[in-house]
């Protein structure tokens, strides 16, 4: 296969364009930071070559001829296999790149990114609420939690009326409902039943919850006495059928909340060590810049929190597929490494049962933004976790207790994943986005980070932090340190854009597993 190389201007604009190459000398593709027309000269390390076709910004271009069946590398890792011969200057995307059966011919241990040497946390504490049992909170909420979808509307009514009454009370972040669509039509004792109860217990007992009311219909599968068998977590239960209906339950709940608020607001923010922060890492609406700017920048901030003794949680198991060897290499115990492999095997079987594959994960928006395969998406997603050792692997909504980095088994769907992390104890969330996400979270605040400055300017009302300029390791260290400071400020009470807009009460989405009966 031959492709024409030119050192002089060829078809298209006279000016040349230099693709960004994440790992020079290793990668087979470059990233175009601007759209190019067919014939535009592309400046490569050994000369120039014309673009074979029009290529959108953020998409990949072949740096040399790639034969059909050959592995294609980005970040120094395989992101797919060529489905056809790809000439130098050709657009590399879904039409000619896919996930195949190719395997590395020799054992391979990927090089880790350099640690942010010379950068240390500028602060050693945040301003938070210290609970009576010693736990640290970043917010102070009263939550109203339905046991079942049938009581969700009543829970919303209670929260809306109570929040209006107590809005502006010093020391109270609000009264919120946490509705969901589960709790009945499910088999008791199944994995799905266990996941729902573990999730709701995690929210009811969360450090950011100063007081909780549990609203039951009275005949559901997820009955209060099973959800809270010992009456623990300090949640009081109101049962609609026993109290006589909607109005009576709403009035009774308002009375309870009026009694609770004066006690809650006696608590004030005090200095708390950063080691008591647990940061959940999320990404959604990813694009080709996610792995080049926002995710590695968040990885630096994550490393800084780990260096301060804190906890960091990475999740979204379908979005580590193809990069899971990087996490396995970082595991501090053989058990954690083996658990990563077990999770990938489970997810492959789980998706196959539903007639899908893990490569179905990248959305239409992901692919429009330049991401082609799940391997490529995963390699960028894992960068959120920084470079710290992997100390633990836990199931969905299970408590996160190990210091440093923990991996939690969650779906890739952002609200479901974030719900599991909050239930597991995360008291802070960071969320990178390339296409533009509106996700928000309560009772745990969420900071959103853009992959490009263009997105940040276009969605200033929703995005908190612009990581667009962080395209080099030096810039990522600098922006990562600034992001770390923004996260500490958020933990200390600074309001995120999504909080100001009122997001977060509809975004609790427990993982739905098993049959609906």
N, C-alpha and C positions, 0 to 999 in steps of 0.2 A: 504494500500500500504506500503510495507516495502522496505527499502534499506539498504545494508550492511554498517556498520560503522566500521572503523578500526583505531586503535591507533598505529599499527605497519605497516611496509612497506608492501604494497600489490602489485598487478600487476603493471608493469611499473617501472619508475625510482625510486630509493630508496629515493632520496631527495624529500621533500615536497615543495609545492608551496602555497603561501598565496594569495588568491584573494583580490583585493582592494574592500572594501565595502564603498560606498559613505556615507551612514547613518547607522553605526553599530547599531544593535539592532532593526532596523526598516525595512531595506531593505531585500528583499527575494533573491536577486542575488548579486554576486560579479563580478568584472571585472578582467579578466586575463591579466596581463601585458606581458605575454609571451605565445607562443603556448604550449599546453600540449597534451601529448599522452594519449590514453585510459589507465587507470590504474594508472596514476600519482596521488600521494596522495595530496589532497588539504587540507590545514590547516584551520580549521574553529574554531570558538570560543569555541566549545564544543568537540573538537577532530579532527580527520581527516576522510576523505572519499575519495574513489578513483574516478577519473574522469570516467564517464560512457562511454565516447567516445572521439575521438580527438576533440580538441576545439582550434580555431585560437586565436591569440593574439588580444586583444581588444574586445573579445566577452564575453557574460555573462554565468555564471554558477550558477545553483541552489544551494543555501546554505542549503536547507532542502527540504523535500518532498513537492511538490505543487500539490494539487488535481485539476483535470479538472474543469474549471469554476471559479477557485479562482482568485482574483486580484493579480497581481505581482507588487511589489514596488521597485523602484529605486529612489534615492534622497529623500526617504521618501514619494514619490508620486506614484500613480498607472500609470504604463506604458503600461498595457494591461491585458488581461485575458488569463489564461492557456487554450489552445485548446485541451490539453491531459494531463494525469497524467505525472508530471515531477519529476523524482527521484532526490534526493540530488546528486550533482556531474554531473547532466545532462546539456547539452548544451541548453541554452534558446535562441531561435531565431525564425525565421519566420515559422519553421515547427511545433512549439508548443506554439507560443504566438501571439495574435492578438488583434485588437481593437474590443471589444464587446459592449454589452448593459449594462455592470455593472456600477452601480452608487454608490457613497459613501453613506452608509445607514444613516449617521447623518451629519448635517451641519459641514463643515470642513474648517478651516482656516489654511493654511499652515504656518509653521514657516519660518520666513525670515532669510536669511543668516546674520551673524553678520556684522555690518557696519565696515569699515576699521578705527576703532578708533586708535588714536595716529598717524595717517598719514594725513598730510596736504599738499596741493600743495606747492612745493618748489619755484615756481615762480608765479607772479601775472600778467604777461603780455607775449605776443608773439610779434614778429616783423612782421608786416603786412602792407598792403597798406590802407590808409584812403581815401575813395572816397569823392568827393565834397559834396555828400548828407549825409555824415556821416557814411556810412556803412563800415564794415571792410572786407578786402579781404586777402586771403592767397596766391593768385597767380595773375598774370597780363597778360591776354591773349587777343588777337584779335580773335574773332570767326566768322566763315562763316557758316550760318545756312540755309539749304534749306527749303522752305515751303512744299515741296513735294518730293517724291522719284525721280520724273522726273528731278529735278534740283540737285540731290545729287552728280552726277558725276561732274558737273560743279563746285559745291562748293568744292569738293575735289581738282580739278585742281587748283582753285584759291588759296586754302590754301597751297598746296604743293609748288607752285611757289613763293608765298609771303613769306612763312617760309624760303625757301632757300635764298631769297634775304636779309631778315632781321635777319637771324639766328645769334645769338651771340650779338645782340643789348642789351646793359646793361639795365636792368629793364624790359625787355620783355621776358616772358616765352615762347612765340611762337605764331604762327598764325595757327589755327586749324579749320578743318571742323567738323561739328557735324551732319553727315548724318543719315537719318532714312528712313524707308520704308513705311511711311504713307502719308496722306495729300490729297488723292483723292480716288475714289471708295468707299466713305463713305457718309452717309446721314448727311447733314448739320443740326445742332441743336440737334443731338443725344448725349447721354452720352459719347460715344467714341470720337466724334468730340470735345466735351468740354474738355475731358481729354488731347487730343493731343495739343490743343491750350493753355491750362493751363501749360502744360509741356514746350512747346517751349517758352512761355512768361517767364517762370521761368528761363530758360537758357539765353535768350536774356537779361534779366534784372538782372542776377546774379552778385553779388559783384565782383567775380573773373574775370568778363568780362569787360575789359577796353573799348572795342569798338566792335561793331557787324555789320556785313553785312547780310542782308536777301536776299537770292537768290530765285526768283520766276520764274516758267516757264511762267505763264501768263494766264492759263486756268483752274487751279486746283480748287478743292473745298475749300482748305485751303488758300484762297487768302489773300495777305498782308493786305488789307483794313479791313478784318474781324479778322485776327489774331491780328493786331495792329490797332484797329478802330480809335484811337486818335493820331496815329503816335508816340506813347510814347516809352519809353525804350531806346531812342537814337539810334535806329537801322535804318540804311539807306537801302532802298530796290533797288535792280537791277532786272529788268524783262527781261529774255532771249529773249522772242518773240519780245518785243519792241526794244531791242538794236540790234537785227539782228542776233542772234545766239550765239553759244558757244564762238568763238574766241573774238568777240566784247565784250561779257560779262566778260570774263576773263581779258581782257586788261583794261576795265573800272574799274573792282574791284581792280586790282593791282595799278592803279593810286590812287584810294580812300585810300587804305591801306598805300601807300607811304606818303600820306598827314597826316594820323592819327598817325603813329608811333612816330614822333618827339614829339607830344603832350603827348602821353601815357608815354613815357620814362622819362618825367620830374618828374614822381611820384617815391618816394623812400620809402623803408620800414622804419617804425617808431614804437616805442612801443605802443601796443594796449592792453587794459585789456583782460584777458582770458574770461571774461564774454561775449565777443563778438564772441566767437567761437561757432559754431553749428556743432556737431559731429554726423554723420550718422553711425549707427552700422549695419554691415553686416556679414553673415557667409555663406560659400559655400564649397561644397565638405566636408561636416561634417563627423566625425567619432565618435566612442564611447568616445574618449578622449576630444571631443569638450566641453562637459559639465563638465569635470573634470579639465581641465587646461586652455585653451585659453579663453573660454567664461567667466568663473568667473574672470579671470585675467583682461579681458577687462571691466568687470563689476566694478572692483575696480577703473580702470582708469576713467570710466564714472562717478562714484560717486565723484571722485576728481574734475572733471570738473564741475559737478553740485555744489559742495561745493565752487568752485571759481566763481559761478554765471553764468556759461555757460549753453548751451542747448545741449540736447542729444536726438537723434531720433531713436527709435526702430521701425521696420516694419516687413514685411513678415507675413501677417495675417494667411496664412495656416500653418505657423510654430510657432504659439502660441496655436493652437488647442490642447487641453489636458492640457495646462498650462495657459490658459486664466484666470482661477480663481485667479492665482497669481497676474496678472496685475489688475484684477478687485478689489482685496483686497487692492491694493496700490493706487487706484484712489482717488483723493482729493475731487471729487464732484460726486453726484449720476448720473449726466448726463454722465460723462466720463465712469463710471462703466457700465451704461446701453448701451452706445455706443459700448463698447467691445462686449457685448452679441449680439447686433444687427449685428455687422460685422461678427461674427462667424455664425450666422443664415444665413446671405446673402451668405457667402462662401459655406455653405453646400448646399444651393439651386443652386448656380452657378455651382459647380462641378457636382451635380446630373444631371443638364441639359445637361452637356457634357458627361454623362455616366461614371463619375468617382466619387471617394470619396476622402476626405482629407487624408485618409491613403495611397492613391497612391503617396503622396508627396515624401516620402523618395526614393531617387534614388537607382539604382543598386549599385553605388559606396558607398552610405551611408550604405546600408545593408551589403556590403562586409566589410565595416569598423566597423561593430558591432552594428549599429543602427537597431532596428527591427520595431518599430511602430512610427507613427507620434506623439503619446503622448510622447514617449521617446525623440524623436528629439526636440520637442517643449520645454520640460522641460530643456534641455541643452541650447537651443537657447535663452530662456528668461533670462538666467543668464548674457548675455551680457549687460543687462540694469542695472546691479547693484542692489541697494536696495532703490534708491530714490523714493519718491512719484510720481505717475503718474498725471501730471498736465493738460494734454490736449490730445485729440484724434482728428486727422485731416484726411481728405481724401487724395487720391493720388495726389501728386504734389501741395498740398495746402501749403500756407506759414506757416512756423513754427515760432511762435512768443512768446509762453509762455516760461518762464525760466524753467530750470530743464528738466524732462523727458516728452517727447511727444511720443505718438504712432501714426504712419502713416499707413493707410490701403494700403498695397502694396501686389502684388503677391510674392511668395517665390522665383521666378526666379531672381537670383542676379542682372543681368544687368537691368532688369525692375525695381526692387526695388530701386537700387542705383540711377537710373535715376529720380525716383520720389522724393527721398530725396534731390538730387542736385537741382531739380526744386523748391523744397520747401525752399531752402536757406542754406542747409548744405554747409559749406566751408571747411570741413574736413571729410574723411571717414576712418573707421577702419574695417578690414575684416579678420575674423578668418577662418582658413581652416585646415582640417585634412587629406584630400586625396591629396591636392595640387591644388590650383587655380591659373590661370594666369590673373585674373581680374585686370584691371587698370582703372583709371578714369581721365578725363580732362573735364572741367577746374578745377576740384576739386581733390586734391591729395588724394591717398589712401595708407594706411599702412597695409601690410598683416602680419598676425600673425599665426604661426604654433602651432598645438596642441601637437606635439611631436618633440623632438630634432632630431630624425631620419629623419623626413620630412624636417626640417630646413637644416640639413647637405646635404640631397639629392637635395634640390632645393634652395640652397643659392642664386642663381642668381635671384630668384623671391620672396623669403620670406624675410621680413624686421626684424621680431622679433620672437625669440624662446621662447614660453611659456611652452615648454615641461616639465621643472622641477617643474612647479607650481602645485603640486598635493595635497598640504595642504593649509588650509586657511592662515597660516603664510606666506607660500611661495607666495600665490596669492596676498597678500597685498604688499609684497616686489616687486614682478615682476609687479604688477599693477602700483605701483609708478614709476617704470622704464619705463613702457609702456606709462604712462602719459607724462613723460619727452620726450619720443621719438615722441609722437604726437605733443607736443608743438614745438619741433624742426622742424617737418614736416611743421607745420603751418608757421613757421618762414623762410621757404625757403629750408630746407634740402630736397634733392631729394630722392624720394622713388625708390625702385627697378623697379617698373612698369613704372615710369616716365623715368628712364634711358633707359629702353628697348623700349620706344616709344608707350606703351599701352595707351588707353584711348579715342581715337577718333572714334573707331568702337563700343564702348561699350554703347553709348547712345541708349536705347531701350525703347521708350514710350510704355505704356501699351496699347495693341491692344484690344479694346472692340467693341462689336457689329458686325453687318453684313458687309461683304465686297461686295460691289455692282458692 
